């Protein structure tokens, strides 16, 4: 008897693309599926499209759970969905992506045949919404260089692709109490991956099957970044990391908490320097001083953009376009 695999999906204003996602679930070769969709306060026809697919899902014998909530963000929607799914395995996905027909089957087989792993990932590609046949980037097996490497990569956003992980529910229940994750606005993946990586190490890699990640040029997450926007994103992600680590019942995580504060304050300061805005630079320079060592280079940049003598020496006037990170 095959195990039940649950797919939990938050969705916001997905009228134009959720049909593609639902078609990819219906096409799965794996026979026993549960689909949990949380509509995060959509204002378009998302709900109508979902209900239009309900009969197709039932014909495919896919257990279907749908709930609507007032808009609270993807993490809040995922958090709600985590309380509802009943499968032995969990796959959480974005509702504008799709997976190859053998995606779930290959991952279940991998976890069943490799009991040393409790979660896994695999190949992923990113494509443009407007040109889905054109691959922009391919993500394959990451370099594995030691204990806690995946855990650290999630923290420092290195060598890691977030979507497409499958986990054994028993392990998820062990590391996330009451299936309750921090509902940060900066994403919804680290809250699950960090506890799994801390207690169980690196995920396994599945050679076959592909996750397709769609990039929509006009979406909020892929709009043009400015240094101010990046600073805000860094703030949000740091908050997610700290709140998630605080839920881990192990005093050894304190080392990472201190390192996170220093690392992300340094990144914020660097982006503040890119704005050439002296007031912003002062704010994040002071923050950096509180969280860790300031390098000579960072100190000289602080002098260059905030002290009148140095500003004049470098030809920086009050008319500088502080808001343009591309200004030379």
C-alpha positions as CSV (number, residue, x, y, z in Angstrom):
1,X,0.0,0.0,0.0
2,X,1.6,3.3,-1.1
3,X,2.1,6.0,1.5
4,X,0.1,9.2,1.3
5,X,2.0,12.2,0.0
6,X,0.7,15.7,0.9
7,X,1.4,18.8,-1.1
8,X,0.8,22.1,0.8
9,X,0.6,25.2,-1.3
10,X,0.0,28.8,-0.3
11,X,-1.5,30.9,-3.0
12,X,-2.1,34.7,-3.5
13,X,-3.7,36.1,-6.7
14,X,-2.9,33.0,-8.7
15,X,-5.7,33.2,-11.2
16,X,-3.4,33.2,-14.3
17,X,-1.0,30.5,-13.2
18,X,-2.5,28.1,-10.6
19,X,-4.0,26.0,-13.4
20,X,-0.5,25.1,-14.5
21,X,0.4,24.0,-11.0
22,X,-2.8,22.0,-10.6
23,X,-2.3,20.3,-14.0
24,X,1.2,19.2,-12.9
25,X,-0.2,17.7,-9.7
26,X,-2.9,15.8,-11.6
27,X,-0.3,14.4,-14.0
28,X,1.8,12.9,-11.2
29,X,2.5,9.2,-11.7
30,X,2.4,8.6,-7.9
31,X,-1.0,7.2,-7.0
32,X,-1.8,8.5,-3.5
33,X,-1.9,12.3,-3.1
34,X,-3.4,14.9,-0.8
35,X,-3.5,18.5,-1.9
36,X,-3.9,21.3,0.6
37,X,-4.3,24.8,-0.8
38,X,-4.4,27.9,1.4
39,X,-5.8,31.0,-0.4
40,X,-4.0,33.9,1.3
41,X,-6.6,36.6,0.7
42,X,-6.6,36.6,-3.1
43,X,-8.5,39.5,-4.8
44,X,-8.7,37.9,-8.2
45,X,-10.5,34.8,-9.5
46,X,-8.1,32.3,-7.8
47,X,-10.9,30.7,-5.9
48,X,-13.0,30.1,-9.0
49,X,-10.1,28.5,-10.8
50,X,-9.4,26.2,-7.9
51,X,-13.0,25.1,-7.7
52,X,-13.1,24.6,-11.4
53,X,-10.4,21.9,-10.9
54,X,-12.0,20.2,-8.0
55,X,-13.8,17.6,-10.1
56,X,-10.6,16.8,-12.0
57,X,-8.8,16.3,-8.7
58,X,-11.5,14.1,-7.4
59,X,-11.5,12.0,-10.6
60,X,-7.8,11.5,-10.0
61,X,-8.5,10.4,-6.4
62,X,-6.5,13.3,-5.0
63,X,-7.7,14.2,-1.5
64,X,-8.4,17.9,-1.6
65,X,-8.4,20.5,1.2
66,X,-9.1,24.2,0.4
67,X,-9.2,27.1,2.9
68,X,-9.4,30.8,2.5
69,X,-7.8,33.3,4.9
70,X,-7.3,37.0,5.1
71,X,-4.0,38.1,3.5
72,X,-1.2,37.4,6.0
73,X,1.7,36.3,3.9
74,X,3.1,33.0,2.5
75,X,4.6,31.8,5.7
76,X,1.3,32.3,7.6
77,X,-0.6,30.5,4.8
78,X,1.9,27.6,4.9
79,X,1.7,27.5,8.7
80,X,-2.0,27.0,8.4
81,X,-1.6,24.3,5.8
82,X,0.9,22.4,8.0
83,X,-1.8,21.9,10.6
84,X,-4.1,20.3,8.0
85,X,-2.1,17.8,6.0
86,X,-2.3,14.1,6.9
87,X,0.3,12.4,4.6
88,X,3.3,10.3,5.6
89,X,5.4,12.6,3.4
90,X,5.2,16.4,2.8
91,X,6.1,18.5,-0.2
92,X,5.5,22.2,0.0
93,X,5.4,24.2,-3.2
94,X,4.7,27.7,-4.7
95,X,1.5,27.8,-6.6
96,X,3.1,29.3,-9.7
97,X,5.6,26.5,-10.2
98,X,5.3,23.0,-11.6
99,X,6.9,19.6,-11.3
100,X,7.6,16.8,-13.8
101,X,5.2,13.9,-13.8
102,X,7.6,11.5,-12.0
103,X,8.7,14.1,-9.4
104,X,6.8,12.7,-6.4
105,X,7.3,9.1,-7.3
106,X,11.1,9.4,-7.6
107,X,11.3,11.2,-4.3
108,X,9.2,8.7,-2.4
109,X,11.3,5.8,-3.8
110,X,14.5,7.6,-2.8
111,X,13.4,8.1,0.8
112,X,12.2,4.6,1.0
113,X,15.4,3.1,-0.4
114,X,17.7,5.4,1.5
115,X,16.5,5.4,5.1
116,X,19.6,7.3,6.3
117,X,17.9,10.4,4.8
118,X,14.7,11.9,6.1
119,X,14.3,14.7,3.4
120,X,15.5,15.2,-0.1
121,X,15.8,17.6,-3.0
122,X,16.8,17.4,-6.7
123,X,17.3,19.2,-9.9
124,X,15.5,22.4,-10.5
125,X,15.4,24.9,-13.4
126,X,14.2,28.5,-13.5
127,X,12.4,29.8,-16.6
128,X,10.7,33.1,-17.5
129,X,6.9,33.1,-17.4
130,X,6.9,34.7,-20.9
131,X,9.4,32.2,-22.3
132,X,8.9,28.9,-20.5
133,X,11.0,26.9,-22.9
134,X,14.1,29.0,-22.2
135,X,16.0,27.8,-19.2
136,X,17.5,30.8,-17.3
137,X,19.4,28.8,-14.6
138,X,19.8,25.2,-13.6
139,X,20.2,24.1,-10.0
140,X,21.7,20.6,-9.4
141,X,23.5,18.8,-6.6
142,X,25.2,21.1,-4.1
143,X,28.7,20.6,-2.9
144,X,28.7,18.7,0.4
145,X,31.8,19.5,2.4
146,X,31.0,18.5,6.0
147,X,28.7,18.4,9.0
148,X,26.2,21.3,9.3
149,X,27.1,22.5,5.8
150,X,23.5,22.6,4.5
151,X,22.4,24.3,7.8
152,X,25.0,27.0,7.3
153,X,24.2,27.4,3.6
154,X,20.6,28.1,4.5
155,X,21.7,30.7,7.1
156,X,24.1,32.5,4.7
157,X,22.1,31.9,1.5
158,X,24.9,30.1,-0.2
159,X,24.8,27.1,-2.6
160,X,21.1,26.4,-1.8
161,X,17.9,26.4,-3.8
162,X,14.8,26.5,-1.6
163,X,11.8,24.9,-3.5
164,X,11.1,21.2,-4.1
165,X,12.0,19.5,-0.8
166,X,10.2,16.4,0.4
167,X,10.3,15.3,4.0
168,X,9.0,12.5,6.1
169,X,6.2,13.7,8.3
170,X,7.5,11.8,11.3
171,X,10.8,13.8,11.2
172,X,9.0,17.1,10.6
173,X,6.8,16.5,13.7
174,X,10.0,15.8,15.7
175,X,11.8,19.0,14.8
176,X,8.9,21.5,14.6
177,X,6.7,21.4,17.6
178,X,3.0,21.5,16.8
179,X,4.0,22.1,13.2
180,X,4.2,25.8,14.0
181,X,6.7,27.9,12.1
182,X,7.5,31.6,12.4
183,X,5.2,33.6,10.2
184,X,7.8,36.0,8.8
185,X,7.2,38.1,5.7
186,X,10.6,37.2,4.2
187,X,9.8,33.7,3.1
188,X,8.6,30.3,4.3
189,X,11.4,27.8,3.6
190,X,14.1,28.4,6.2
191,X,11.6,27.8,9.0
192,X,11.3,24.2,7.9
193,X,14.8,23.5,6.5
194,X,16.9,24.8,9.4
195,X,15.4,22.5,12.1
196,X,15.6,19.5,9.7
197,X,19.3,20.4,8.9
198,X,20.2,20.9,12.6
199,X,18.8,17.5,13.7
200,X,19.3,15.4,10.6
201,X,22.1,16.9,8.6
202,X,22.2,17.4,4.9
203,X,19.3,16.3,2.6
204,X,19.6,13.5,0.1
205,X,19.8,14.3,-3.7
206,X,17.5,12.7,-6.3
207,X,19.0,12.5,-9.7
208,X,15.7,12.2,-11.7
209,X,12.7,14.5,-11.9
210,X,12.7,18.3,-12.2
211,X,11.2,21.2,-10.3
212,X,10.3,24.1,-12.6
213,X,10.6,27.6,-11.0
214,X,8.8,30.4,-12.9
215,X,10.1,34.0,-12.8
216,X,7.5,36.6,-13.4
217,X,9.1,39.9,-14.2
218,X,6.2,42.0,-12.8
219,X,6.0,40.0,-9.5
220,X,6.9,41.8,-6.3
221,X,9.7,39.3,-5.5
222,X,11.4,39.8,-8.8
223,X,11.0,43.5,-9.2
224,X,14.1,45.6,-9.6
225,X,16.1,45.6,-6.4
226,X,17.4,48.8,-4.8
227,X,19.8,48.9,-1.9
228,X,16.9,50.1,0.4
229,X,14.8,47.1,-0.7
230,X,17.7,44.7,-0.2
231,X,18.2,46.1,3.3
232,X,14.5,45.4,4.1
233,X,14.8,41.9,2.7
234,X,17.9,41.2,4.8
235,X,16.1,42.5,7.9
236,X,13.2,40.1,7.2
237,X,15.4,37.1,6.5
238,X,17.5,37.7,9.6
239,X,14.3,37.9,11.7
240,X,13.2,34.5,10.3
241,X,16.6,32.9,11.0
242,X,16.7,34.2,14.6
243,X,13.1,33.3,15.4
244,X,13.5,29.8,13.9
245,X,16.8,29.1,15.8
246,X,15.2,30.3,19.0
247,X,12.7,27.5,18.6
248,X,15.5,24.9,18.5
249,X,16.0,23.4,22.0
250,X,19.8,23.2,21.9
251,X,22.1,25.7,23.5
252,X,24.7,25.1,20.7
253,X,22.7,27.3,18.3
254,X,23.8,30.4,20.3
255,X,27.0,30.5,18.3
256,X,25.0,30.8,15.1
257,X,22.7,33.5,16.5
258,X,25.7,35.7,17.2
259,X,27.2,35.0,13.8
260,X,23.9,35.8,12.1
261,X,23.6,39.2,13.7
262,X,27.1,40.1,12.7
263,X,26.8,38.7,9.1
264,X,23.5,40.5,8.3
265,X,24.5,43.8,9.9
266,X,27.6,43.7,7.7
267,X,25.4,43.1,4.6
268,X,23.1,45.9,5.5
269,X,26.0,48.3,6.0
270,X,27.4,47.4,2.6
271,X,24.1,48.1,1.0
272,X,23.7,51.4,2.9
273,X,27.1,52.4,1.5
274,X,25.9,51.7,-2.0
275,X,23.2,54.3,-1.5
276,X,25.8,57.0,-0.6
277,X,23.2,58.4,1.8
278,X,25.2,59.6,4.9
279,X,22.3,59.2,7.3
280,X,21.6,55.7,6.3
281,X,25.3,54.8,6.4
282,X,25.5,56.2,10.0
283,X,22.6,54.1,11.1
284,X,24.0,50.8,9.8
285,X,27.5,51.6,10.8
286,X,26.4,52.0,14.4
287,X,24.5,48.7,14.1
288,X,27.6,47.0,12.7
289,X,29.8,48.3,15.6
290,X,27.4,46.7,18.1
291,X,27.3,43.3,16.5
292,X,30.9,42.7,15.6
293,X,34.3,43.9,14.4
294,X,34.5,46.8,11.9
295,X,37.2,46.4,9.3
296,X,39.5,49.2,8.3
297,X,37.9,49.2,4.8
298,X,34.4,49.6,6.4
299,X,35.6,52.4,8.6
300,X,37.2,54.3,5.7
301,X,33.9,54.0,3.7
302,X,32.1,55.4,6.7
303,X,34.5,58.4,6.8
304,X,34.3,58.9,3.1
305,X,30.5,59.3,3.0
306,X,29.7,60.8,6.4
307,X,32.4,63.2,7.3
308,X,32.4,66.6,5.6
309,X,36.2,66.8,5.0
310,X,36.3,63.3,3.3
311,X,33.1,64.0,1.3
312,X,34.7,67.2,-0.1
313,X,38.0,65.3,-0.7
314,X,36.2,62.7,-2.8
315,X,34.0,65.2,-4.5
316,X,30.8,64.1,-3.0
317,X,28.3,67.0,-2.8
318,X,24.9,67.4,-1.2
319,X,23.3,67.0,-4.5
320,X,24.5,63.3,-4.7
321,X,21.7,61.0,-5.8
322,X,21.5,59.0,-2.6
323,X,18.8,56.7,-3.7
324,X,20.5,55.4,-6.8
325,X,22.6,52.3,-6.0
326,X,24.0,52.2,-9.5
327,X,25.6,55.7,-9.2
328,X,29.4,55.6,-9.5
